[in-house]
Amino acid sequence: MLDQQATARTAAPRDAAAAASTATPLLAVEDLHVQFDTSRGVVHAVDGISYTVNRGEVVAIVGESGCGKSVSSLAIMGLLAKPAGKVTKGRVLFEGRDLLKLSADDMRAIRGREIAMIFQEPMTSLNPVLSVGEQIKEPLFIHLKMTEQEAQARALELLQLVGITDGARRLEQFPHQLSGGMRQRVMIAIGLACNPKLIIADEPTTALDVTIQAQILELMKDLSRRLNIALIIITHNLGVVARYADRVNVMYAAHVIENGTADDIFLRPLHPYTIGLMRSVPRLDLPRGIKLETIEGLPPDLRSPPLGCRFAPRCPYRLDACIQADTMLRDIAPGHGTACIRADEIVAGTLVQALPPAKPVATAAAKEAAAEPILKVEGMRKYFTVPLSGSGVFSSKIATVKAVDDVSFTIAPGETLGLVGESGCGKTTVGRTVLKLEEPTDGTITYTGVDITHRNAKQMRELRRGIQVIFQDPYSSLNPRMTVGQIIGEPLRVYKLVKDKKEEEERVAGLLRQVGLFDYMAERYPHQLSGGQRQRVGIARALALEPRFIVCDEPVSALDVSIQGQIINLLEDLQERLNLSYLFIAHDLAVVRHISDRVAVMYLGRIAEVADRDDLYADPKHPYTKALLDAAPIPDPRVERARAPRALKGEIPSPLNPPSGCVFHTRCPIADEHCRREIPQVRQIGPRHIVACHKA
């Protein structure tokens, strides 16, 4: 099926949507204003944005966390939190109807059937007391009037479409029983259920690894072309935008500051903020820089935004005129608009910002040779027992999931080991087991020369200050009944690192500033922050005790690219200053290449390949590593158009019933009978380069 989708996608011209631009747009957002009334003042979350979406077109909205991307989509769907949130001005025309004037019942008939939304945080948008099957089938019953049998068949088909194996068992499970990536795929399945005319996807692939991301986006792109479904993608992944978007709207501080085709935005950016975004992204197709370029400073407080250009305080090109009056969006070329008074100079190439000088860093080999490992994992296994599908709560029929199966690695002081692989491969379980949040089934874990494999919670308490974690899902890892200040200050109080309340508040304020948040956010609760802001709170909490070793489980997946660059640079600076070590779990291969010294690749509970960063990316030896690198999007439309569709064929095997022999053989393009019969042993094929493949 994916081959057919790829063919359809390749055959469709990139400017197909442009040909339809003369027709009435499917969606037209006109001068939309949204504000929130809070105890601290009125927040102008969306301040006069306008854009259109044509049938079958993919429009991307990009920008920093808190700029109004998600709020504008919630306004379209009629899902603003009331009474605090309200639309104060503007129109949202969908097929000529103003959605803002429809009754609640009329909007309910449109939501899910004609306009579907895929939310950013699946754990908070899925009902925890309903099974996955009930939630997928609900819109099928309501909108399409399907029978139970028809809905069950459609639900299984949708799970297969989004890459979830063992569908019958998954339909019976509840959201908390799925990984973050699987929960996101369930949300996508619900969005696709009724074949809507418009899909609004708010960070639809944030929690997905690159191979599933490629499958999902190829599927969504194909649906938009084949069924004439329009697609709005809200994302901070510029590689995804470059590959799939027809047009792009760049938002900053509640305004659209630049719009145009994907080629315009990526190849000819005309606003300093857009230029800064493009420079902030680590890329696989360019040499690795020592430090990521960042956009210094913070977005303005939307309770009292500045009078002039809202980007002026952070802009390296600002003039006095920028501060005095705001600049309206204007067309510089047909279909390409910008809100910068110096756009003509940018077009002429006379505005050039000097790049910071690169600093040499120690190689992975030098770090490893300098001292004994801070962490050593040998033959680690972690097995879970789960009830078989349909066996009931009290049934004795169980199966064993080998989440981690014979994994070994070391991490030297001051070193970063990147751990990559598809959702469900065991990356997070490795991190949780290393942290002793899960007890290993077998193997040994040694930290600073001390065997901690079988230490109990009381014995581990003394080591906790030196071992910290940044969790993947910031919402579920933050206490909803505590303020941000209490969350970050708690470890300082527990370990008696502050003398009084005043010192605690000062330390908390410093940590908030360090991760790019305002001091006053210490008084807020987690639900009052955006997804990216919550992730930064989690990072601040982990840094509070200045640990020696941190497990970073997708620490920047919820962040926009400019803040992502700041956080990565911050983690690198802290590592250099404090000699920190990181186990960096992620699915963004460009980020992993940038921050890691060595990279380990996992597949279905096993290590496939481990090598120094540059060796692995330049010359991968395992077919799965090659597939991961091929699937990673590049933030350049020209590069993406020249590359063939790269969705990895086949489905991820069920961990309940893994394949015999090499677990990757069912999807491997070079597998033979030997691969199907015998498990490959991890072997060294070069200096500091090991691989588990018969054909390496």
VOGU-3710 file (C-alpha; in Angstrom, 3 decimals, decimal comma):
1> mldqqatart> 0,000/0,000/0,000  2,822/2,368/0,868  4,345/1,760/-2,572  1,081/2,929/-4,156  1,059/5,982/-1,893  4,646/6,780/-2,815  3,836/6,505/-6,516  0,810/8,769/-6,113  2,885/11,283/-4,190  5,706/11,333/-6,741
11> aaprdaaaaa> 3,286/11,691/-9,623  1,494/14,631/-8,037  3,222/17,909/-8,903  4,324/19,958/-5,904  2,407/22,970/-7,125  -0,850/21,061/-7,667  -2,491/23,127/-4,962  -1,421/26,317/-6,702  -3,491/25,328/-9,733  -6,570/25,297/-7,527
21> statpllave> -5,822/28,674/-5,986  -8,183/30,447/-8,373  -11,125/28,518/-6,899  -12,789/29,454/-3,620  -10,563/28,199/-0,793  -11,857/25,415/1,423  -10,847/27,395/4,516  -10,252/31,131/4,840  -9,087/32,635/8,138  -9,616/36,408/8,040
31> dlhvqfdtsr> -8,159/38,854/10,603  -8,548/36,400/13,485  -8,044/37,772/17,017  -8,100/35,509/20,093  -7,527/36,597/23,676  -7,488/34,943/27,095  -8,588/36,701/30,259  -6,258/35,723/33,110  -5,748/36,908/36,674  -2,569/38,652/35,485
41> gvvhavdgis> -4,127/40,421/32,524  -5,420/39,837/29,010  -3,195/37,637/26,808  -3,506/38,470/23,090  -2,727/34,934/21,888  -3,660/35,507/18,217  -3,542/39,048/16,911  -4,945/39,516/13,412  -3,779/36,509/11,389  -5,117/35,656/7,925
51> ytvnrgevva> -4,459/32,706/5,604  -6,255/30,350/3,225  -6,208/26,606/2,581  -7,295/25,122/-0,749  -8,729/21,663/-1,347  -6,005/19,029/-1,515  -3,382/21,492/-0,291  -0,887/21,042/2,549  -0,314/24,262/4,484  2,248/24,366/7,295
61> ivgesgcgks> 2,219/26,742/10,259  5,565/27,078/12,003  6,851/29,216/14,844  7,989/29,168/18,439  6,051/27,655/21,304  3,406/30,111/22,514  3,247/32,078/19,241  -0,427/31,214/18,666  -0,213/28,242/16,272  -2,276/25,834/18,354
71> vsslaimgll> -4,639/28,532/19,673  -5,588/29,548/16,122  -6,429/25,926/15,276  -8,510/25,535/18,456  -10,402/28,693/17,466  -11,173/27,152/14,056  -12,481/24,009/15,747  -14,512/25,954/18,327  -12,533/24,346/21,164  -11,208/27,391/23,016
81> akpagkvtkg> -11,347/27,049/26,795  -14,299/29,181/27,847  -14,994/31,658/29,347  -11,318/32,676/29,509  -10,600/32,164/25,791  -12,635/33,977/23,178  -12,479/35,177/19,587  -12,810/38,974/19,657  -12,632/39,664/15,927  -12,391/37,984/12,534
91> rvlfegrdll> -14,022/35,262/10,462  -13,286/31,570/9,804  -14,961/30,577/6,522  -15,243/26,841/5,808  -16,886/26,206/2,433  -18,344/29,692/2,721  -19,847/29,194/6,206  -18,504/31,269/9,091  -17,677/28,649/11,722  -17,576/31,292/14,434
101> klsaddmrai> -21,322/31,931/13,989  -22,461/28,297/14,096  -24,273/26,830/17,087  -22,618/24,245/19,321  -24,723/21,460/17,758  -23,794/22,511/14,211  -20,086/22,614/15,118  -20,351/19,190/16,745  -21,686/17,775/13,464  -18,721/19,257/11,567
111> rgreiamifq> -15,980/18,234/14,029  -14,690/14,759/13,255  -16,756/14,405/10,085  -15,730/17,364/7,916  -12,874/18,809/9,975  -10,704/16,512/12,092  -7,969/17,495/14,485  -4,938/15,478/15,551  -3,827/16,886/18,889  -0,278/17,437/20,096
121> epmtslnpvl> -0,431/15,511/23,383  -2,194/12,162/22,952  -2,128/11,277/26,657  -4,231/14,306/27,578  -6,546/14,139/24,544  -7,353/10,413/24,784  -9,938/9,361/27,373  -8,112/7,295/30,033  -11,221/5,275/31,000  -12,149/4,181/27,467
131> svgeqikepl> -10,324/1,524/25,487  -8,487/2,435/22,305  -11,123/0,574/20,267  -14,024/2,484/21,815  -12,344/5,816/21,052  -11,552/4,949/17,415  -15,055/3,582/16,805  -16,931/6,469/18,445  -16,797/8,857/15,419  -17,688/5,939/13,128
141> fihlkmteqe> -20,886/5,330/15,111  -21,793/9,026/15,421  -20,974/10,342/11,947  -21,046/7,311/9,611  -23,736/5,280/11,473  -21,674/2,086/11,150  -22,635/-1,169/12,811  -20,396/-2,676/15,488  -18,977/-5,179/12,990  -18,270/-2,495/10,369
151> aqaralellq> -16,669/-0,186/12,938  -14,482/-3,014/14,275  -13,204/-3,812/10,775  -12,570/-0,116/10,030  -10,750/0,340/13,362  -8,429/-2,587/12,587  -7,782/-1,141/9,115  -6,932/2,271/10,618  -4,473/0,771/13,125  -2,733/-1,047/10,287
161> lvgitdgarr> -2,602/2,201/8,269  -0,793/4,017/11,062  1,707/1,217/11,687  0,317/-0,451/14,822  0,685/-4,226/14,834  -1,398/-6,765/16,768  -4,482/-4,609/16,168  -7,061/-6,843/17,883  -5,140/-6,727/21,166  -4,398/-2,998/20,882
171> leqfphqlsg> -8,097/-2,176/20,454  -8,766/-3,727/23,865  -5,987/-1,784/25,599  -6,224/1,593/27,338  -4,079/4,662/26,520  -1,765/4,211/29,519  -0,812/0,762/28,222  0,647/2,188/24,987  3,947/3,964/24,371  3,946/7,683/23,554
181> gmrqrvmiai> 4,469/6,965/19,865  1,629/4,460/19,759  -0,743/6,882/21,507  0,083/9,474/18,850  -0,673/6,954/16,107  -4,040/6,197/17,725  -4,838/9,924/17,600  -3,975/9,969/13,884  -6,197/6,931/13,300  -9,122/8,727/14,995
191> glacnpklii> -8,501/11,810/12,841  -8,509/9,760/9,637  -11,521/7,643/10,622  -14,274/9,530/8,726  -12,192/10,746/5,745  -12,730/14,456/6,568  -12,351/17,352/4,107  -9,826/19,145/6,335  -7,364/17,704/8,839  -5,640/20,004/11,322
201> adepttaldv> -2,566/18,175/12,594  -1,017/19,832/15,658  2,515/18,370/15,889  1,254/15,045/14,453  4,644/13,307/14,434  6,330/14,773/17,521  6,334/11,437/19,359  7,114/9,314/16,293  10,403/7,951/15,054  11,527/8,834/11,543
211> tiqaqilelm> 10,400/5,645/9,786  6,851/5,771/11,167  6,858/9,549/10,643  7,657/8,952/6,964  4,886/6,340/6,684  2,298/8,571/8,415  3,148/11,702/6,446  3,288/9,846/3,130  -0,138/8,436/4,006  -1,568/11,856/4,951
221> kdlsrrlnia> -0,032/13,515/1,879  -1,439/10,782/-0,353  -4,905/11,158/1,197  -4,807/14,904/0,631  -3,972/14,379/-3,050  -6,130/11,332/-3,756  -9,240/12,300/-1,751  -8,728/16,066/-2,087  -8,348/16,398/1,700  -6,790/19,665/2,817
231> liiithnlgv> -4,150/19,435/5,522  -2,891/22,024/7,990  0,321/20,854/9,659  1,375/22,725/12,791  4,948/21,692/13,474  8,434/22,774/14,438  10,087/20,045/12,328  11,335/22,005/9,326  12,371/18,824/7,526  8,734/17,689/7,541
241> varyadrvnv> 7,662/21,108/6,263  10,229/21,023/3,442  9,086/17,606/2,259  5,324/17,829/2,569  4,105/21,452/2,644  2,884/23,348/-0,412  2,710/26,688/1,410  4,082/27,872/4,753  2,944/30,500/7,286  5,613/31,570/9,790
251> myaahvieng> 4,172/32,886/13,074  5,869/34,931/15,770  4,260/36,451/18,884  0,655/36,044/17,637  1,393/37,483/14,144  2,079/35,873/10,767  5,430/37,465/9,921  6,126/35,638/6,629  4,212/33,467/4,194  4,918/31,858/0,841
261> taddiflrpl> 5,593/28,586/-0,909  7,936/26,077/0,697  10,666/27,087/-1,777  10,189/30,754/-0,879  10,459/30,185/2,868  13,406/27,758/2,803  15,440/29,115/-0,101  14,583/32,835/-0,017  13,562/33,747/3,582  12,801/37,459/3,884
271> hpytiglmrs> 12,347/37,927/7,639  15,208/37,814/10,185  13,191/35,433/12,361  12,738/32,966/9,489  16,445/33,258/8,659  17,247/32,495/12,307  14,952/29,451/12,283  16,671/27,992/9,229  20,095/28,445/10,831  18,977/26,844/14,126
281> vprldlprgi> 18,237/23,438/12,612  20,874/20,674/12,753  21,103/19,000/9,329  22,242/15,564/8,262  23,336/16,722/4,805  25,790/19,375/6,062  28,955/19,121/8,196  28,246/19,174/11,915  28,886/22,533/13,577  30,335/22,748/17,053
291> kletieglpp> 27,440/24,825/18,378  23,968/25,295/16,963  23,121/28,831/16,011  20,286/30,163/18,124  17,915/33,093/18,242  18,935/34,798/21,458  16,372/36,165/23,888  12,730/35,296/24,441  9,460/36,089/22,657  7,595/39,088/24,112
301> dlrspplgcr> 4,996/38,819/26,854  1,672/38,736/24,987  -0,089/40,488/27,865  1,685/43,689/26,851  3,384/43,170/23,479  5,799/45,891/22,257  4,449/48,646/20,025  6,880/48,131/17,169  8,002/44,960/15,438  7,605/42,178/18,003
311> faprcpyrld> 10,826/40,517/16,892  12,883/43,725/17,182  14,318/43,025/20,700  15,913/39,809/19,365  16,696/40,976/15,826  20,360/41,501/14,815  19,234/43,852/12,018  16,854/46,139/13,951  16,655/49,880/13,351  15,044/52,607/15,439
321> aciqadtmlr> 12,104/52,517/13,016  11,492/48,854/13,908  10,829/49,757/17,537  8,587/52,722/16,764  5,891/51,104/14,597  4,793/47,584/13,741  5,291/46,463/10,152  2,345/44,943/8,316  2,678/41,839/6,165  3,330/42,883/2,552
331> diapghgtac> 4,046/41,013/-0,656  7,652/41,259/-1,850  7,027/38,800/-4,699  3,817/37,137/-5,942  2,542/34,951/-3,083  5,538/35,713/-0,865  4,892/38,204/1,949  6,963/39,425/4,885  6,557/41,840/7,792  10,065/43,336/7,796
341> iradeivagt> 10,989/46,881/6,762  14,449/45,683/5,657  13,156/42,952/3,347  14,469/44,760/0,257  17,990/44,714/1,741  17,627/40,997/2,512  16,611/40,401/-1,123  19,645/42,396/-2,284  21,935/40,342/-0,006  23,349/43,347/1,863
351> lvqalppakp> 22,312/42,112/5,328  24,722/39,382/6,416  25,166/38,214/10,021  28,605/36,994/11,098  28,708/33,417/12,397  30,341/32,639/15,767  33,784/30,961/15,633  33,823/27,202/16,141  35,465/25,705/19,218  37,276/22,342/19,127
361> vataaakeaa> 35,766/19,572/21,272  37,196/16,345/22,620  36,551/13,243/20,499  34,546/10,319/21,819  37,671/8,165/21,862  39,530/10,742/23,953  36,656/10,993/26,444  36,386/7,221/26,767  40,131/6,790/27,247  40,310/9,512/29,885
371> aepilkvegm> 38,632/7,576/32,711  36,662/4,527/33,787  33,040/4,521/32,556  30,558/6,399/34,722  27,929/3,859/33,593  28,437/0,283/32,440  25,549/-1,931/31,315  26,254/-5,611/30,587  23,796/-8,164/29,185  20,775/-6,233/30,439
381> rkyftvplsg> 17,371/-7,820/29,901  13,945/-6,540/30,879  10,961/-8,812/30,253  7,305/-8,022/30,958  4,433/-10,481/31,282  1,122/-9,396/29,766  -2,278/-11,133/29,492  -3,051/-12,570/26,089  -5,684/-10,854/23,940  -9,217/-11,734/25,038
391> sgvfsskiat> -8,045/-13,787/28,033  -9,714/-11,611/30,704  -8,442/-10,077/33,933  -8,309/-13,311/35,979  -7,056/-15,580/33,226  -3,712/-17,364/33,630  -2,931/-17,037/29,912  0,038/-14,688/29,691  2,773/-13,847/27,221  6,281/-12,467/27,673
401> vkavddvsft> 7,412/-9,224/26,034  11,186/-9,027/25,703  11,364/-5,237/25,841  15,156/-5,242/26,305  17,072/-8,357/25,304  20,824/-8,626/25,998  21,852/-4,963/25,721  25,364/-3,804/26,656  27,046/-0,386/26,486  29,266/2,009/28,430
411> iapgetlglv> 29,230/5,784/28,932  32,400/7,653/29,899  32,501/10,757/32,131  31,616/13,775/30,002  30,348/11,603/27,125  26,960/11,535/25,416  25,642/8,229/24,082  22,742/8,700/21,664  20,144/5,914/21,646  17,865/5,774/18,591
421> gesgcgkttv> 15,299/3,379/17,174  11,625/3,066/16,369  8,847/3,524/18,915  8,497/0,373/21,005  12,067/-0,829/20,364  12,968/-0,570/24,066  14,818/2,790/24,205  12,741/4,223/27,057  12,777/0,882/28,909  16,589/0,938/28,776
431> grtvlkleep> 16,550/4,425/30,293  14,026/3,501/33,001  15,950/0,345/33,905  19,236/2,248/34,144  17,468/4,688/36,494  16,183/1,714/38,535  12,596/2,780/37,872  12,280/-0,752/36,477  14,035/-3,813/37,926  16,192/-5,607/35,325
441> tdgtitytgv> 15,296/-9,234/34,580  18,973/-10,059/34,043  22,353/-8,389/33,557  24,336/-5,852/35,578  24,279/-2,045/35,887  27,364/-0,361/37,300  27,397/3,353/38,201  30,722/5,006/39,174  32,161/1,549/39,815  29,300/0,515/42,144
451> dithrnakqm> 26,978/-2,353/41,183  23,461/-0,895/41,537  21,618/-3,750/39,800  19,776/-4,964/42,883  19,828/-1,891/45,137  16,484/-1,058/46,712  14,800/2,362/46,711  16,292/3,392/50,074  19,822/2,484/48,949  19,304/4,302/45,643
461> relrrgiqvi> 18,189/7,507/47,388  21,761/8,603/48,067  22,645/8,151/44,393  19,588/9,986/43,066  21,192/13,402/43,329  23,830/12,340/40,823  21,405/10,544/38,456  18,532/12,572/36,998  16,070/12,207/34,136  14,282/14,404/31,625
471> fqdpysslnp> 11,057/12,590/30,700  9,474/12,391/27,244  5,943/13,437/28,235  6,169/16,645/30,281  2,472/16,722/31,141  2,309/13,320/32,834  5,654/13,821/34,633  4,697/17,147/36,277  2,418/17,192/39,331  -0,744/19,045/38,233
481> rmtvgqiige> -1,413/20,229/41,803  1,965/21,925/42,222  3,095/25,228/40,731  6,144/25,344/38,496  8,112/26,953/41,339  7,177/24,148/43,727  8,044/21,470/41,150  11,534/22,860/40,494  12,139/23,808/44,138  11,133/20,417/45,569
491> plrvyklvkd> 14,465/18,616/44,926  16,337/21,632/46,331  14,338/21,325/49,565  14,548/17,517/49,744  18,350/17,571/49,510  18,591/20,697/51,737  20,464/22,730/49,117  18,723/26,009/50,023  18,621/27,738/53,409  15,282/29,498/53,151
501> kkeeeervag> 12,340/30,325/50,912  14,027/33,395/49,433  17,098/31,435/48,299  14,841/28,750/46,840  12,896/31,346/44,824  16,151/32,846/43,516  17,465/29,426/42,447  14,151/28,568/40,775  14,092/31,909/38,921  17,655/31,318/37,693
511> llrqvglfdy> 16,785/27,828/36,445  13,692/29,131/34,636  15,762/31,785/32,862  18,394/29,170/32,037  15,858/27,103/30,079  14,193/30,074/28,377  11,176/30,823/30,602  10,030/33,947/32,422  10,472/34,265/36,208  6,738/34,834/36,737
521> maeryphqls> 5,965/31,375/35,334  7,006/29,959/38,723  3,476/30,808/39,893  1,748/28,916/37,081  0,492/25,350/37,068  1,488/22,837/34,339  -1,893/23,039/32,556  -1,370/26,805/32,105  1,772/26,257/29,971  2,220/25,158/26,366
531> ggqrqrvgia> 3,737/21,758/25,588  7,147/23,238/24,890  7,075/25,314/28,071  6,203/22,232/30,145  9,160/20,381/28,642  11,463/23,217/29,673  10,146/22,975/33,245  11,079/19,275/33,219  14,592/20,142/32,057  14,933/22,821/34,748
541> ralaleprfi> 13,886/20,298/37,406  16,491/17,790/36,202  19,229/20,441/36,235  18,325/21,710/39,728  20,634/19,288/41,561  23,518/19,633/39,050  23,760/15,837/38,571  26,665/13,871/37,060  24,555/11,656/34,786  21,234/12,453/33,090
551> vcdepvsald> 18,962/10,158/31,104  17,420/12,454/28,475  14,302/10,732/27,134  13,237/12,806/24,109  14,157/16,061/25,914  13,679/18,370/22,916  10,949/16,571/20,955  8,278/19,035/22,149  10,361/22,160/21,520  10,429/24,458/18,521
561> vsiqgqiinl> 13,719/24,662/16,649  15,023/27,936/18,102  14,430/26,865/21,721  15,630/23,357/20,803  18,947/24,868/19,756  19,184/26,823/23,011  18,461/23,695/25,100  20,960/21,548/23,190  23,623/24,238/23,567  22,693/24,522/27,254
571> ledlqerlnl> 23,080/20,751/27,739  26,451/20,898/25,954  27,614/23,878/28,034  26,595/22,145/31,269  28,367/18,997/30,127  31,552/20,921/29,446  31,380/22,876/32,724  30,271/20,059/35,048  31,629/17,027/33,140  28,103/15,637/32,830
581> sylfiahdla> 27,326/12,391/31,031  24,129/11,857/29,038  22,164/8,905/27,743  20,323/10,835/25,021  17,239/8,956/23,789  15,664/10,532/20,699  14,201/9,873/17,271  15,509/13,055/15,609  18,672/11,747/13,978  20,036/15,219/13,197
591> vvrhisdrva> 19,765/16,252/16,854  21,338/12,959/17,967  24,241/13,449/15,564  24,809/16,964/16,829  24,869/16,249/20,562  26,202/12,674/20,737  29,749/11,354/20,836  28,646/7,805/20,093  25,319/6,450/18,816  23,604/3,132/19,586
601> vmylgriaev> 20,806/1,901/17,312  18,106/-0,403/18,762  15,504/-2,541/17,032  12,880/-4,650/18,827  14,783/-4,857/22,109  18,251/-5,531/20,678  21,273/-3,441/19,781  21,732/-3,339/15,991  24,792/-1,086/15,757  27,037/1,120/17,937
611> adrddlyadp> 29,711/3,452/16,583  31,268/6,875/16,920  28,844/9,491/15,662  30,706/10,473/12,501  31,469/6,860/11,536  27,862/5,755/11,982  26,368/8,586/9,931  29,021/8,466/7,202  29,150/4,683/6,794  26,285/2,766/8,482
621> khpytkalld> 26,781/-1,006/8,367  23,373/-2,314/9,462  20,460/-2,167/6,953  18,190/-0,795/9,685  20,578/2,090/10,437  20,651/2,893/6,719  16,825/2,863/6,621  16,648/5,272/9,578  19,057/7,706/7,920  17,239/7,458/4,588
631> aapipdprve> 13,908/8,240/6,279  15,128/11,393/8,058  13,803/14,506/6,260  16,185/17,318/5,269  15,022/20,951/5,749  15,506/21,852/2,077  12,721/21,400/-0,528  15,243/20,951/-3,353  16,989/18,092/-1,548  13,669/16,499/-0,615
641> rarapralkg> 12,309/16,638/-4,180  15,434/14,903/-5,431  15,088/12,037/-2,937  12,862/9,034/-3,568  10,063/8,284/-1,070  11,724/6,514/1,818  9,012/4,837/3,898  10,484/1,612/5,302  8,515/-1,339/3,945  6,764/-3,848/6,141
651> eipsplnpps> 5,253/-3,599/9,603  7,039/-3,573/12,952  6,744/-7,134/14,304  4,768/-7,630/17,490  7,098/-7,801/20,524  4,812/-10,604/21,792  5,809/-12,740/18,824  9,163/-11,528/17,464  10,548/-13,119/14,291  13,010/-15,976/14,516
661> gcvfhtrcpi> 16,625/-15,267/13,668  17,415/-11,599/13,038  14,424/-9,601/14,284  14,826/-7,174/11,347  14,715/-9,807/8,605  10,977/-9,286/7,885  11,702/-5,744/6,645  15,318/-6,108/5,502  16,001/-5,741/1,747  19,068/-8,054/1,864
671> adehcrreip> 17,861/-10,793/4,261  18,323/-14,465/3,296  17,629/-17,849/4,877  20,607/-17,507/7,233  19,115/-14,255/8,595  15,714/-15,890/9,110  17,198/-18,836/10,983  20,034/-17,504/13,176  20,245/-14,531/15,552  23,286/-12,407/14,567
681> qvrqigprhi> 25,808/-11,832/17,334  27,120/-8,369/18,099  30,645/-8,229/16,657  33,315/-5,623/16,142  33,994/-4,690/12,525  36,181/-1,633/13,050  37,701/0,570/15,739  34,890/1,313/18,242  32,294/0,105/15,696  30,103/-2,936/16,497
691> vachka> 27,163/-4,341/14,551  24,697/-7,254/14,792  24,274/-8,265/11,151  25,344/-11,413/9,290  26,102/-9,379/6,157  27,935/-6,406/7,688
//
